[in-house]
Amino acid sequence: MDMIINSQQFGQVEVPETEIIVFPQGLYGFEDLKRFVLLGNTGESNPFMWLHAIDDPTICFVVIDPFVFRKDYSPETTDDIIELIKLDKAEDLRVLAIVNIPEDVKKMTANLKSPIIINSAKNIASQMVMDNEGYSFKHLILDEIQKTA
Amino acid sequence: MLVVMRKSGQSFTIGKDIEIQILEVQPNGVKIGISAPKDLLILRKELLDEARLVNRGSVIKSVRITLTDLKETLGENE
């Protein structure tokens, strides 16, 4: 069965129930929103995607595959998170970072300190916070790309 | 809020599974040891507050942004 979201951003969007990703603890600041969907442009290979709330038509984020600009990125998953998303195979793990897009798009940042980790086989996900100095909440994506180039 | 007076080395418990021990008291801070079940997330409050703030600030408000534009912005700098 399909879910209909009346998205403020995209208008009416049909989401197959099998594509709904469950966040048992919600996202930080949005603890009540437990269901999201990843939306992308069909047929286009793009490291960016939308992460849209199912139960609030106004809540939509841009997310990015962080390895595109930080090949060395290594989020430290803890046992409780692995248990929460019911991950049993490492290859099912998918990591995404929420992107902050200011007025000047070139200054967009990615949150590598609290990535979203998804069990892509079971569509269960969680946002974690890493308590270390290595990553920050706002990495300038274009700067990171230039560093690796 | 419950206020408890403790000295270095003393501890208190919350429920059956959580123990908080004062390890060291210094003029600029207190070192605390926490024993709790692994499935409990323990975070410095300011970190949690910032994670919430950053998420709230990242909600897309402009309908003009497209994924294709974002990808092109990346490409221009490669």
Backbone of each chain as ProteinMPNN parsed JSONL, in Angstrom:
{"seq_chain_A": "MDMIINSQQFGQVEVPETEIIVFPQGLYGFEDLKRFVLLGNTGESNPFMWLHAIDDPTICFVVIDPFVFRKDYSPETTDDIIELIKLDKAEDLRVLAIVNIPEDVKKMTANLKSPIIINSAKNIASQMVMDNEGYSFKHLILDEIQKTA", "coords_chain_A": {"N_chain_A": [[0.839, -1.202, 0.0], [0.434, 2.287, -0.67], [1.702, 5.273, 0.801], [0.515, 8.577, 1.167], [2.106, 11.621, 0.991], [1.562, 14.972, 1.699], [3.525, 16.954, 0.719], [5.148, 19.965, 1.659], [7.19, 20.88, 0.174], [7.22, 19.41, -2.264], [4.632, 18.946, -3.074], [2.013, 16.553, -3.675], [3.143, 13.387, -2.801], [3.679, 10.025, -3.535], [4.405, 7.3, -1.562], [5.692, 4.128, -1.481], [4.893, 1.689, 0.941], [6.934, -0.021, 1.631], [9.19, 1.445, 1.378], [9.444, 3.09, 3.477], [11.351, 4.399, 6.072], [12.077, 3.555, 9.33], [12.624, 5.407, 12.211], [13.291, 4.653, 15.291], [13.827, 6.335, 17.46], [13.36, 8.816, 16.489], [14.604, 11.936, 15.096], [17.265, 14.061, 16.292], [15.91, 16.762, 17.987], [13.619, 16.375, 16.64], [12.086, 14.365, 17.858], [9.627, 13.137, 17.846], [9.048, 12.4, 15.297], [8.931, 9.566, 13.578], [9.026, 8.276, 11.197], [10.427, 8.255, 7.989], [11.271, 9.034, 4.544], [13.506, 8.36, 1.865], [14.118, 10.376, -0.864], [14.875, 10.666, -4.274], [16.193, 11.766, -7.48], [14.943, 9.92, -10.092], [16.927, 7.774, -12.048], [19.112, 9.419, -12.012], [22.417, 9.731, -11.022], [23.37, 10.751, -7.978], [24.91, 12.212, -5.21], [23.41, 13.51, -3.35], [20.315, 13.447, -1.542], [16.806, 13.69, -0.711], [15.557, 13.715, 2.587], [12.646, 12.994, 3.815], [10.04, 13.698, 6.11], [7.422, 11.488, 7.002], [5.211, 11.98, 8.543], [4.965, 14.69, 8.926], [4.356, 17.243, 6.86], [5.97, 19.436, 6.498], [8.565, 18.981, 7.133], [11.629, 18.425, 5.87], [14.777, 17.303, 4.795], [18.03, 17.824, 3.289], [20.211, 15.243, 2.434], [23.48, 13.74, 2.32], [25.743, 11.417, 0.795], [28.363, 10.839, 2.763], [30.883, 9.868, 2.142], [31.557, 10.689, -0.323], [32.797, 13.162, -0.179], [34.498, 12.831, 1.932], [36.553, 10.469, 2.032], [37.816, 9.091, 4.006], [36.107, 8.951, 6.095], [34.922, 7.714, 9.138], [32.554, 6.764, 10.962], [31.979, 5.991, 14.352], [30.264, 3.364, 15.271], [28.186, 2.371, 17.928], [27.458, -0.379, 20.199], [24.834, -0.163, 21.16], [23.501, 1.309, 19.228], [23.738, -0.302, 16.961], [22.238, -2.422, 17.824], [19.779, -1.161, 18.093], [19.068, -0.541, 15.437], [18.886, -3.018, 14.512], [20.935, -4.386, 13.111], [22.444, -6.948, 11.327], [24.238, -7.629, 9.349], [27.213, -6.241, 8.171], [27.338, -5.167, 5.615], [24.841, -4.173, 5.138], [24.731, -1.722, 6.224], [24.201, 1.703, 5.92], [25.341, 4.979, 5.536], [24.51, 8.348, 6.093], [24.734, 11.913, 5.846], [23.304, 14.809, 7.264], [22.627, 17.752, 5.476], [23.327, 21.196, 5.684], [22.003, 23.99, 4.227], [22.89, 27.102, 3.473], [22.047, 30.54, 2.564], [24.019, 31.239, 0.636], [24.814, 28.825, -1.42], [27.234, 27.584, -1.875], [28.437, 27.5, 0.542], [27.513, 25.322, 1.863], [27.086, 22.889, 4.449], [27.989, 19.756, 5.997], [26.778, 17.494, 8.404], [28.848, 15.761, 10.189], [29.234, 14.907, 12.68], [26.946, 13.974, 13.845], [25.837, 11.568, 12.282], [23.434, 9.867, 10.135], [22.504, 6.601, 10.469], [21.672, 3.741, 8.679], [19.931, 0.707, 8.537], [19.824, -0.876, 5.748], [18.631, -3.167, 4.848], [16.507, -3.693, 6.504], [15.285, -1.295, 6.771], [15.49, 0.369, 9.067], [16.5, 3.014, 11.111], [18.814, 5.372, 12.647], [19.869, 8.363, 14.26], [23.038, 9.217, 15.272], [25.211, 10.54, 17.864], [28.503, 11.493, 17.922], [30.864, 11.537, 20.388], [33.454, 12.866, 19.996], [36.48, 14.623, 19.055], [37.126, 14.646, 16.45], [35.234, 15.064, 14.399], [32.88, 17.516, 13.215], [29.777, 19.389, 13.66], [29.35, 20.892, 11.47], [30.735, 20.608, 8.564], [32.331, 22.191, 5.964], [31.398, 21.396, 2.832], [32.443, 21.866, 0.233], [35.02, 22.78, 0.805], [36.111, 20.491, 1.967], [36.153, 18.819, -0.215], [38.026, 20.091, -1.819], [40.28, 19.746, -0.262], [40.793, 17.044, -0.531], [41.24, 16.854, -3.18]], "CA_chain_A": [[0.0, 0.0, 0.0], [1.209, 3.514, -0.728], [1.391, 6.39, 1.697], [0.539, 9.856, 0.457], [2.568, 12.776, 1.772], [1.279, 16.258, 1.067], [4.765, 17.657, 1.027], [5.187, 21.396, 1.41], [8.247, 21.084, -0.808], [7.019, 18.743, -3.557], [3.234, 18.618, -3.341], [1.631, 15.195, -3.285], [4.137, 12.358, -3.125], [3.27, 8.676, -3.152], [5.539, 6.53, -1.047], [5.371, 2.724, -1.183], [5.124, 1.42, 2.357], [8.203, -0.749, 1.781], [10.321, 2.376, 1.346], [9.452, 3.91, 4.694], [12.438, 4.094, 7.007], [11.622, 3.819, 10.694], [13.592, 5.91, 13.186], [12.613, 4.401, 16.573], [14.005, 7.456, 18.392], [13.226, 10.077, 15.763], [15.87, 12.645, 14.876], [17.473, 15.048, 17.352], [15.071, 17.937, 17.778], [12.361, 15.902, 16.033], [12.005, 13.05, 18.475], [8.309, 12.537, 17.603], [8.923, 11.956, 13.906], [9.567, 8.238, 13.577], [9.035, 7.664, 9.858], [10.958, 9.115, 6.925], [11.536, 8.366, 3.268], [14.56, 8.967, 1.052], [13.641, 10.642, -2.215], [15.921, 11.123, -5.184], [15.747, 11.848, -8.864], [15.118, 8.61, -10.727], [17.829, 7.731, -13.2], [20.238, 10.339, -11.871], [23.331, 9.367, -9.954], [23.564, 11.996, -7.241], [25.202, 11.905, -3.8], [22.407, 14.175, -2.514], [18.936, 12.951, -1.563], [15.92, 14.3, 0.288], [15.045, 12.869, 3.665], [11.365, 13.65, 4.082], [9.214, 13.093, 7.163], [6.131, 10.981, 6.533], [4.107, 12.457, 9.368], [4.928, 16.154, 8.971], [4.625, 17.665, 5.476], [6.884, 20.588, 6.419], [9.922, 18.62, 7.547], [12.408, 17.783, 4.82], [16.207, 17.627, 4.853], [18.91, 17.292, 2.251], [21.27, 14.406, 2.999], [24.532, 13.407, 1.349], [26.656, 10.312, 1.069], [29.545, 11.578, 3.244], [32.137, 9.32, 1.603], [31.831, 11.401, -1.572], [33.767, 14.231, 0.08], [35.436, 12.398, 2.976], [36.73, 9.02, 1.832], [38.338, 8.492, 5.24], [35.105, 9.092, 7.16], [34.658, 6.439, 9.816], [31.724, 6.946, 12.155], [32.114, 4.878, 15.305], [28.951, 2.876, 15.715], [28.246, 1.692, 19.229], [26.61, -1.576, 20.286], [23.42, 0.145, 21.368], [22.949, 1.77, 17.953], [23.658, -1.498, 16.11], [21.103, -3.175, 18.343], [18.571, -0.385, 17.823], [18.668, -0.648, 14.031], [18.819, -4.462, 14.245], [21.876, -4.684, 12.024], [23.224, -8.175, 11.509], [25.304, -7.741, 8.357], [27.865, -4.939, 7.992], [27.096, -4.612, 4.275], [23.536, -3.512, 5.102], [24.853, -0.407, 6.851], [24.311, 2.846, 5.027], [25.568, 6.18, 6.34], [24.188, 9.606, 5.422], [24.925, 13.106, 6.673], [22.358, 15.891, 6.982], [23.295, 18.907, 4.886], [22.753, 22.498, 5.984], [22.191, 24.815, 3.033], [22.651, 28.529, 3.748], [21.708, 31.381, 1.409], [25.078, 30.968, -0.334], [24.846, 27.355, -1.5], [28.623, 27.12, -1.844], [28.848, 27.353, 1.947], [26.748, 24.243, 2.492], [27.864, 22.076, 5.38], [27.441, 18.436, 6.317], [26.901, 17.141, 9.814], [29.551, 14.482, 10.314], [29.296, 14.534, 14.094], [25.787, 13.119, 14.135], [25.352, 10.969, 11.032], [22.284, 8.972, 10.158], [22.911, 5.278, 10.023], [20.476, 3.028, 8.23], [19.976, -0.703, 8.173], [19.105, -0.798, 4.479], [17.872, -4.403, 4.625], [15.279, -3.666, 7.304], [14.773, 0.077, 6.797], [15.453, 0.948, 10.416], [17.622, 3.953, 11.138], [18.992, 6.182, 13.843], [20.894, 9.407, 14.189], [23.875, 9.104, 16.458], [26.102, 11.665, 18.129], [29.814, 10.991, 18.303], [31.491, 12.432, 21.351], [34.9, 12.992, 19.822], [36.885, 15.91, 18.492], [37.482, 14.467, 15.044], [34.214, 15.524, 13.458], [32.061, 18.605, 13.724], [28.401, 19.425, 13.176], [29.285, 21.634, 10.204], [31.894, 20.54, 7.679], [32.117, 22.825, 4.655], [31.558, 20.294, 1.875], [33.331, 22.232, -0.879], [36.374, 22.808, 1.346], [36.56, 19.112, 2.142], [36.438, 18.282, -1.552], [39.296, 20.668, -2.285], [41.355, 19.156, 0.517], [41.119, 15.702, -1.026], [41.594, 16.914, -4.607]], "C_chain_A": [[0.879, 1.259, 0.0], [0.755, 4.519, 0.318], [1.404, 7.658, 0.843], [1.067, 10.929, 1.411], [2.175, 14.032, 1.007], [2.434, 17.203, 1.373], [4.684, 19.146, 0.698], [6.169, 21.705, 0.269], [7.857, 20.574, -2.204], [5.56, 18.526, -3.93], [2.965, 17.165, -2.969], [2.671, 14.168, -3.749], [3.609, 11.008, -2.655], [4.494, 7.883, -2.722], [5.101, 5.095, -0.778], [5.747, 2.416, 0.265], [6.479, 0.738, 2.609], [9.409, 0.191, 1.783], [10.4, 3.266, 2.579], [10.561, 3.443, 5.625], [11.991, 4.501, 8.405], [12.798, 4.268, 11.561], [12.953, 5.73, 14.565], [12.737, 5.567, 17.558], [13.831, 8.815, 17.719], [14.588, 10.665, 15.419], [16.037, 13.635, 16.023], [16.681, 16.312, 17.033], [13.727, 17.59, 17.164], [12.078, 14.486, 16.541], [10.671, 12.353, 18.202], [8.149, 12.018, 16.182], [9.69, 10.639, 13.737], [9.655, 7.623, 12.182], [9.48, 8.679, 8.809], [11.056, 8.32, 5.633], [12.673, 9.112, 2.567], [14.025, 9.147, -0.357], [14.809, 11.153, -3.062], [15.356, 11.265, -6.573], [15.998, 10.508, -9.537], [16.058, 8.745, -11.927], [19.004, 8.687, -13.109], [21.14, 9.874, -10.736], [23.738, 10.651, -9.235], [23.839, 11.666, -5.78], [24.197, 12.557, -2.837], [21.053, 13.479, -2.644], [18.118, 13.786, -0.588], [15.611, 13.267, 1.351], [13.78, 13.558, 4.161], [10.585, 12.916, 5.17], [7.89, 12.634, 6.558], [5.002, 11.704, 7.259], [4.083, 13.967, 9.593], [5.317, 16.686, 7.596], [5.623, 18.807, 5.356], [8.336, 20.208, 6.698], [10.635, 17.797, 6.476], [13.856, 18.249, 4.929], [16.871, 17.226, 3.544], [19.95, 16.441, 2.962], [22.27, 14.08, 1.892], [25.265, 12.151, 1.785], [27.997, 10.937, 1.482], [30.857, 11.096, 2.633], [32.512, 9.974, 0.274], [32.866, 12.511, -1.345], [34.748, 13.915, 1.197], [35.599, 10.883, 2.881], [37.18, 8.317, 3.11], [37.316, 8.525, 6.388], [34.828, 7.737, 7.823], [33.869, 6.677, 11.098], [31.832, 5.722, 13.07], [30.736, 4.465, 15.792], [29.119, 2.143, 17.042], [27.257, 0.528, 19.251], [25.13, -1.235, 20.401], [22.755, 0.606, 20.078], [22.746, 0.569, 17.013], [22.443, -2.33, 16.51], [19.787, -2.484, 17.979], [18.117, -0.548, 16.372], [18.677, -2.109, 13.563], [19.712, -4.892, 13.084], [22.556, -6.018, 12.278], [24.303, -8.379, 10.452], [25.891, -6.355, 8.08], [27.539, -4.321, 6.636], [25.711, -3.952, 4.151], [23.593, -2.083, 5.659], [25.027, 0.694, 5.8], [24.423, 4.098, 5.891], [25.249, 7.42, 5.509], [24.417, 10.762, 6.392], [23.895, 14.16, 6.273], [23.138, 17.12, 6.52], [22.56, 20.179, 5.302], [23.051, 23.416, 4.806], [21.866, 26.275, 3.341], [22.29, 29.26, 2.451], [22.735, 31.189, 0.277], [25.329, 29.455, -0.369], [26.264, 26.798, -1.398], [29.135, 26.91, -0.414], [28.083, 26.231, 2.646], [27.661, 23.362, 3.346], [27.193, 20.731, 5.599], [27.727, 18.12, 7.777], [27.542, 15.762, 9.938], [29.66, 14.044, 11.773], [28.076, 13.713, 14.494], [25.172, 12.581, 12.838], [24.094, 10.125, 11.253], [22.765, 7.612, 9.691], [21.67, 4.428, 9.808], [20.8, 1.551, 8.035], [19.144, -0.823, 6.896], [18.313, -2.074, 4.172], [16.53, -4.345, 5.346], [14.642, -2.287, 7.37], [14.515, 0.615, 8.207], [16.689, 1.848, 10.525], [17.69, 4.718, 12.442], [20.022, 7.271, 13.564], [21.736, 9.288, 15.444], [24.669, 10.387, 16.664], [27.428, 11.091, 18.574], [30.479, 12.005, 19.215], [33.002, 12.4, 21.158], [35.219, 14.275, 19.064], [37.082, 15.839, 16.971], [36.494, 15.052, 14.044], [33.38, 16.629, 14.073], [30.654, 18.533, 13.132], [28.318, 20.095, 11.805], [30.599, 21.579, 9.444], [31.54, 21.206, 6.358], [32.419, 21.792, 3.565], [32.552, 20.653, 0.773], [34.792, 22.331, -0.425], [36.948, 21.41, 1.476], [36.931, 18.504, 0.795], [37.773, 18.801, -2.048], [40.482, 20.083, -1.549], [41.784, 17.808, -0.064], [41.576, 15.744, -2.483], [43.099, 17.074, -4.809]], "O_chain_A": [[1.948, 1.274, 0.61], [-0.423, 4.595, 0.666], [2.204, 7.789, -0.083], [0.534, 11.115, 2.504], [2.425, 14.139, -0.193], [2.315, 18.123, 2.181], [4.224, 19.543, -0.373], [5.991, 22.66, -0.487], [8.132, 21.233, -3.206], [5.273, 17.979, -4.995], [3.599, 16.614, -2.07], [3.022, 14.099, -4.927], [3.149, 10.868, -1.522], [5.49, 7.813, -3.441], [4.232, 4.864, 0.063], [6.799, 2.838, 0.746], [7.083, 0.905, 3.668], [10.515, -0.211, 2.143], [11.306, 4.09, 2.709], [10.691, 2.255, 5.922], [11.581, 5.639, 8.635], [13.828, 3.597, 11.633], [12.15, 6.568, 14.976], [11.857, 5.768, 18.395], [14.124, 9.849, 18.32], [15.601, 9.967, 15.45], [15.054, 14.011, 16.661], [16.78, 16.857, 15.933], [12.806, 18.406, 17.164], [11.864, 13.553, 15.767], [10.577, 11.13, 18.308], [7.211, 11.275, 15.896], [10.921, 10.608, 13.751], [10.279, 6.578, 11.998], [8.979, 9.802, 8.751], [10.94, 7.095, 5.629], [12.784, 10.334, 2.664], [13.538, 8.199, -0.974], [15.617, 11.965, -2.611], [14.198, 10.934, -6.828], [17.126, 10.015, -9.555], [15.984, 9.699, -12.702], [19.812, 8.76, -14.035], [20.676, 9.65, -9.619], [24.374, 11.526, -9.821], [23.08, 10.915, -5.168], [24.14, 12.204, -1.659], [20.693, 12.987, -3.714], [18.668, 14.497, 0.254], [15.425, 12.088, 1.052], [13.844, 14.58, 4.844], [10.48, 11.69, 5.162], [7.315, 13.312, 5.708], [3.966, 12.006, 6.668], [3.267, 14.465, 10.369], [6.48, 16.592, 7.204], [6.079, 19.123, 4.257], [9.237, 21.028, 6.519], [10.294, 16.643, 6.217], [14.128, 19.433, 5.128], [16.351, 16.402, 2.791], [20.511, 16.86, 3.974], [21.956, 14.136, 0.703], [25.391, 11.861, 2.975], [28.694, 11.504, 0.641], [31.838, 11.84, 2.609], [33.64, 9.834, -0.199], [33.707, 12.769, -2.207], [35.72, 14.643, 1.394], [34.897, 10.119, 3.543], [36.963, 7.118, 3.286], [37.638, 8.164, 7.52], [34.538, 6.749, 7.148], [34.442, 6.778, 12.183], [31.781, 4.578, 12.617], [30.126, 5.138, 16.623], [30.076, 1.395, 17.241], [26.341, 0.458, 18.432], [24.277, -1.912, 19.827], [21.577, 0.327, 19.853], [21.711, 0.449, 16.358], [21.724, -2.865, 15.666], [18.811, -3.136, 17.606], [16.922, -0.677, 16.105], [18.5, -2.396, 12.379], [19.305, -5.651, 12.204], [23.177, -6.208, 13.324], [25.191, -9.211, 10.633], [25.156, -5.411, 7.79], [27.469, -3.099, 6.51], [25.442, -3.254, 3.174], [22.619, -1.335, 5.572], [25.885, 0.614, 4.921], [23.685, 4.256, 6.864], [25.669, 7.526, 4.356], [24.306, 10.599, 7.607], [23.645, 14.377, 5.087], [24.166, 17.478, 7.095], [21.331, 20.234, 5.277], [24.209, 23.599, 4.431], [20.697, 26.641, 3.457], [22.237, 28.656, 1.38], [22.367, 31.0, -0.883], [25.963, 28.889, 0.522], [26.475, 25.692, -0.902], [30.138, 26.23, -0.194], [28.014, 26.193, 3.874], [28.824, 23.127, 3.02], [25.985, 20.585, 5.411], [28.791, 18.444, 8.304], [26.875, 14.736, 9.809], [30.124, 12.941, 12.063], [28.16, 12.858, 15.376], [24.143, 13.065, 12.366], [23.751, 9.736, 12.369], [23.369, 7.496, 8.624], [20.755, 4.398, 10.631], [21.818, 1.198, 7.441], [17.915, -0.866, 6.95], [17.42, -2.058, 3.325], [15.535, -4.882, 4.861], [13.574, -2.124, 7.96], [13.481, 1.22, 8.492], [17.779, 1.482, 10.085], [16.749, 4.714, 13.236], [20.922, 7.106, 12.74], [21.205, 9.26, 16.555], [24.785, 11.213, 15.759], [27.476, 10.286, 19.504], [30.636, 13.174, 18.863], [33.741, 11.963, 22.041], [34.332, 14.922, 18.507], [37.191, 16.867, 16.303], [36.887, 15.487, 12.961], [33.191, 16.681, 15.288], [30.375, 17.736, 12.236], [27.351, 19.902, 11.068], [31.479, 22.413, 9.658], [30.565, 20.83, 5.708], [33.564, 21.369, 3.402], [33.406, 19.842, 0.417], [35.7, 22.002, -1.188], [38.108, 21.164, 1.146], [37.907, 17.763, 0.686], [38.562, 18.054, -2.627], [41.562, 19.934, -2.119], [42.968, 17.473, -0.088], [42.212, 14.81, -2.972], [43.566, 17.14, -5.946]]}, "seq_chain_B": "MLVVMRKSGQSFTIGKDIEIQILEVQPNGVKIGISAPKDLLILRKELLDEARLVNRGSVIKSVRITLTDLKETLGENE", "coords_chain_B": {"N_chain_B": [[14.113, 19.693, 41.358], [16.148, 17.094, 42.492], [18.585, 17.388, 44.93], [21.771, 16.273, 45.757], [24.26, 15.836, 48.16], [27.569, 14.981, 47.759], [30.751, 13.399, 48.346], [34.13, 13.117, 47.092], [34.68, 9.938, 45.701], [32.365, 8.893, 46.717], [29.092, 7.627, 45.885], [25.924, 7.455, 44.083], [22.767, 5.907, 43.338], [20.565, 5.362, 40.533], [17.545, 4.067, 40.089], [17.71, 0.475, 39.525], [19.838, -0.128, 37.948], [21.664, 1.883, 37.419], [24.546, 3.625, 38.324], [26.106, 6.391, 39.737], [29.16, 7.795, 40.22], [31.23, 9.955, 42.106], [34.329, 10.798, 41.119], [36.513, 12.508, 41.277], [37.133, 15.683, 42.598], [37.728, 18.841, 41.44], [38.944, 22.262, 41.298], [38.133, 23.317, 38.809], [36.325, 21.552, 37.744], [34.392, 18.466, 37.854], [35.034, 15.072, 38.099], [33.23, 12.401, 36.89], [32.004, 9.126, 37.251], [30.101, 6.844, 35.393], [28.001, 4.109, 35.638], [26.025, 2.243, 33.654], [23.29, 0.581, 31.895], [24.069, -0.687, 28.618], [22.377, 0.114, 26.573], [21.507, 2.592, 27.144], [21.718, 5.893, 26.191], [24.275, 8.046, 26.876], [25.038, 11.338, 27.103], [26.895, 14.388, 26.843], [25.182, 17.23, 27.838], [25.308, 19.638, 26.356], [26.125, 18.776, 23.895], [24.013, 17.266, 22.957], [22.084, 19.303, 22.863], [23.195, 20.871, 20.837], [23.133, 19.15, 18.665], [20.398, 18.978, 18.252], [19.791, 21.636, 17.653], [21.268, 22.08, 15.295], [20.042, 20.269, 13.554], [17.419, 21.35, 13.487], [17.951, 23.747, 12.258], [18.546, 22.864, 9.754], [16.376, 22.124, 8.304], [14.689, 22.168, 5.241], [13.725, 25.144, 3.756], [13.397, 26.576, 1.503], [11.85, 26.338, -1.64], [13.235, 26.392, -3.893], [15.578, 25.018, -4.094], [17.232, 22.386, -5.758], [18.1, 18.915, -6.189], [19.698, 18.404, -8.337], [20.892, 20.9, -8.852], [22.442, 21.104, -6.538], [24.213, 19.006, -6.888], [25.55, 19.928, -9.122], [26.808, 22.156, -8.034], [28.727, 20.903, -6.47], [30.204, 19.686, -8.491], [31.308, 21.837, -9.899], [33.429, 22.523, -8.362], [35.172, 20.474, -8.448]], "CA_chain_B": [[15.306, 18.866, 41.147], [16.732, 16.499, 43.69], [19.989, 17.781, 45.102], [22.456, 15.325, 46.633], [25.629, 16.249, 48.502], [28.463, 13.83, 47.72], [32.188, 13.682, 48.393], [34.926, 12.308, 46.178], [34.673, 8.512, 46.021], [31.008, 8.467, 47.048], [28.247, 7.478, 44.696], [24.496, 7.244, 44.314], [22.191, 5.067, 42.285], [19.268, 5.722, 39.955], [16.941, 2.769, 39.767], [18.508, -0.688, 39.901], [20.941, -0.402, 37.017], [22.535, 3.028, 37.148], [25.309, 4.144, 39.453], [26.901, 7.582, 39.432], [30.18, 7.958, 41.256], [32.089, 11.142, 42.019], [35.685, 10.252, 41.141], [37.503, 13.51, 41.614], [36.609, 17.051, 42.608], [38.786, 19.83, 41.224], [38.348, 23.61, 41.245], [37.526, 23.654, 37.512], [35.428, 20.519, 37.24], [34.169, 17.268, 38.648], [35.112, 13.866, 37.28], [32.125, 11.539, 37.29], [31.95, 7.812, 36.605], [28.716, 6.398, 35.239], [27.763, 2.719, 35.243], [24.632, 2.161, 33.214], [23.101, -0.396, 30.819], [24.659, -0.225, 27.352], [21.398, 0.675, 25.637], [21.188, 3.967, 27.53], [22.613, 6.871, 25.583], [24.739, 9.066, 27.811], [25.626, 12.414, 26.296], [27.01, 15.693, 27.444], [23.95, 17.941, 27.482], [25.54, 20.662, 25.334], [26.246, 18.081, 22.618], [22.63, 16.946, 22.579], [21.437, 20.571, 22.499], [23.697, 21.348, 19.561], [22.621, 18.236, 17.629], [19.005, 19.388, 17.997], [19.817, 22.965, 17.033], [21.771, 21.945, 13.926], [18.971, 19.629, 12.773], [16.306, 22.29, 13.275], [18.408, 24.748, 11.302], [18.804, 22.249, 8.451], [15.123, 21.853, 7.604], [14.652, 22.919, 3.983], [12.639, 26.114, 3.747], [13.246, 27.139, 0.164], [11.438, 25.346, -2.633], [14.03, 26.587, -5.109], [16.735, 24.121, -4.127], [17.033, 21.073, -6.374], [19.233, 18.014, -5.999], [20.569, 18.565, -9.513], [21.694, 22.104, -8.605], [23.432, 20.814, -5.494], [25.236, 18.162, -7.498], [26.354, 20.784, -10.001], [27.664, 22.972, -7.164], [29.873, 20.047, -6.142], [30.965, 19.448, -9.71], [32.046, 23.049, -10.26], [34.631, 22.652, -7.551], [36.001, 19.275, -8.549]], "C_chain_B": [[15.828, 18.357, 42.491], [18.2, 16.889, 43.784], [20.637, 16.856, 46.124], [23.867, 15.832, 46.901], [26.506, 14.999, 48.544], [29.912, 14.28, 47.819], [32.892, 12.78, 47.396], [34.939, 10.843, 46.634], [33.289, 7.994, 46.364], [30.164, 8.362, 45.78], [26.784, 7.466, 45.094], [23.935, 6.449, 43.147], [20.886, 5.67, 41.783], [18.645, 4.415, 39.507], [17.878, 1.634, 40.175], [19.825, -0.772, 39.131], [21.936, 0.733, 36.837], [23.237, 3.489, 38.424], [26.164, 5.319, 38.986], [27.891, 7.78, 40.573], [30.992, 9.23, 41.025], [33.53, 10.644, 42.166], [36.69, 11.265, 41.676], [36.846, 14.885, 41.598], [37.781, 18.018, 42.488], [38.136, 21.206, 41.144], [37.628, 23.879, 39.922], [36.608, 22.57, 36.967], [35.353, 19.309, 38.149], [34.261, 16.068, 37.71], [34.105, 12.853, 37.804], [32.212, 10.213, 36.551], [30.509, 7.339, 36.56], [28.69, 4.917, 34.865], [26.294, 2.596, 34.906], [24.502, 1.099, 32.129], [23.554, 0.19, 29.484], [23.657, 0.459, 26.422], [20.958, 2.089, 26.041], [22.205, 4.918, 26.923], [22.985, 7.923, 26.617], [25.5, 10.121, 27.018], [25.819, 13.656, 27.138], [25.857, 16.538, 26.926], [24.177, 18.936, 26.336], [25.666, 20.041, 23.939], [24.859, 17.745, 22.065], [21.901, 18.205, 22.114], [21.888, 21.026, 21.116], [23.204, 20.468, 18.417], [21.194, 18.63, 17.255], [18.957, 20.696, 17.224], [20.229, 22.873, 15.557], [20.707, 21.283, 13.042], [17.846, 20.614, 12.459], [16.681, 23.336, 12.23], [18.606, 24.191, 9.895], [17.534, 21.888, 7.693], [15.042, 22.756, 6.375], [13.446, 23.859, 3.97], [12.382, 26.66, 2.344], [12.854, 26.052, -0.826], [12.302, 25.451, -3.893], [15.201, 25.612, -5.215], [16.378, 22.818, -4.855], [18.287, 20.234, -6.172], [20.229, 18.173, -7.144], [21.462, 19.796, -9.346], [22.803, 21.829, -7.591], [24.579, 19.992, -6.073], [26.151, 19.0, -8.387], [27.282, 21.688, -9.197], [28.906, 22.186, -6.754], [30.802, 19.937, -7.333], [31.834, 20.627, -10.089], [33.375, 23.15, -9.536], [35.556, 21.445, -7.656], [37.145, 19.471, -9.537]], "O_chain_B": [[15.928, 19.095, 43.471], [18.959, 16.735, 42.826], [20.116, 16.675, 47.224], [24.583, 16.213, 45.975], [26.212, 14.061, 49.285], [30.259, 15.395, 47.429], [32.321, 11.801, 46.915], [35.179, 10.551, 47.806], [33.051, 6.787, 46.312], [30.493, 8.939, 44.744], [26.443, 7.467, 46.277], [24.565, 6.339, 42.096], [20.195, 6.388, 42.506], [19.18, 3.736, 38.63], [18.728, 1.8, 41.05], [20.791, -1.389, 39.581], [22.953, 0.558, 36.166], [22.605, 3.712, 39.457], [26.853, 5.24, 37.969], [27.507, 7.913, 41.735], [31.388, 9.537, 39.9], [33.906, 10.128, 43.219], [37.6, 10.92, 42.431], [36.089, 15.206, 40.683], [38.697, 18.02, 43.31], [36.926, 21.315, 40.947], [36.622, 24.589, 39.904], [36.156, 22.669, 35.826], [36.142, 19.152, 39.08], [33.635, 16.053, 36.65], [34.111, 12.491, 38.98], [32.468, 10.189, 35.347], [29.784, 7.419, 37.551], [29.3, 4.52, 33.872], [25.425, 2.812, 35.752], [25.499, 0.744, 31.499], [23.443, 1.393, 29.246], [24.035, 1.28, 25.587], [20.137, 2.706, 25.363], [23.411, 4.763, 27.121], [22.119, 8.604, 27.165], [26.486, 9.819, 26.346], [25.022, 13.951, 28.029], [25.583, 16.562, 25.726], [23.333, 19.062, 25.449], [25.36, 20.682, 22.933], [24.58, 17.916, 20.878], [21.192, 18.187, 21.108], [21.082, 21.506, 20.318], [22.893, 20.963, 17.334], [20.828, 18.618, 16.079], [18.191, 20.849, 16.272], [19.622, 23.502, 14.69], [20.502, 21.702, 11.903], [17.381, 20.705, 11.323], [15.851, 23.758, 11.426], [18.81, 24.951, 8.949], [17.602, 21.401, 6.564], [15.293, 23.958, 6.458], [12.305, 23.433, 4.147], [11.291, 27.143, 2.04], [13.453, 24.976, -0.85], [12.119, 24.69, -4.843], [15.749, 25.406, -6.298], [15.334, 22.223, -4.588], [19.387, 20.761, -6.006], [21.441, 18.088, -6.947], [22.651, 19.747, -9.661], [23.944, 22.259, -7.761], [25.75, 20.243, -5.79], [27.366, 18.808, -8.405], [28.407, 21.959, -9.616], [30.005, 22.737, -6.698], [32.019, 20.074, -7.21], [32.963, 20.452, -10.547], [34.321, 23.773, -10.019], [36.607, 21.408, -7.017], [37.944, 18.558, -9.746]]}, "name": "protein", "num_of_chains": 2, "seq": "MDMIINSQQFGQVEVPETEIIVFPQGLYGFEDLKRFVLLGNTGESNPFMWLHAIDDPTICFVVIDPFVFRKDYSPETTDDIIELIKLDKAEDLRVLAIVNIPEDVKKMTANLKSPIIINSAKNIASQMVMDNEGYSFKHLILDEIQKTAMLVVMRKSGQSFTIGKDIEIQILEVQPNGVKIGISAPKDLLILRKELLDEARLVNRGSVIKSVRITLTDLKETLGENE"}
